Amino acid sequence: GKDAAMLNPIRLFFGFTGRIGWLAYWLGLLVVVAASPFSWGAIFSRDPFHEAVRLTRDTGAVGLAWSLALLVPLAALNTKRLHDLGQSGLLGLLFYLPAAITAAAFFTGWRPEMEHALWYTQLIAWWFGAAGLWVLVRLGFYRGTRGENKYGPARR
């Protein structure tokens, strides 16, 4: 059968409970990437945060707000896909940590006390960048747990 979340876009993009299979994950991910004014620049940039800053200047506050709003559907997709694999959706938060530290440094004016945090951010970003590829493979291609798990019934 079809993935029930795919039949309900509001649940797919804004619900944080239940499970989705890899097909719903990829289709949802494509929609989010296509909808973001920053996606293409960030995907092909060596420094996604600075690329986002440049694009913010080009698209203004509306473009930035739109892209930040798209973090909700992205987090919902990741959470439900992690649930399908029997993992907590909170694991997905780890991948926002480097960006959050960099943004905090940027918005506080790159003060000297932030330099130490930025060094760790680069280390964390490198690790999560390398691990991120594995996570994308895991979320995007691995079969979820068979049958029911603690996050709900299988959605295949």
Disulfide bonds with the S-S distance in Angstrom:
none
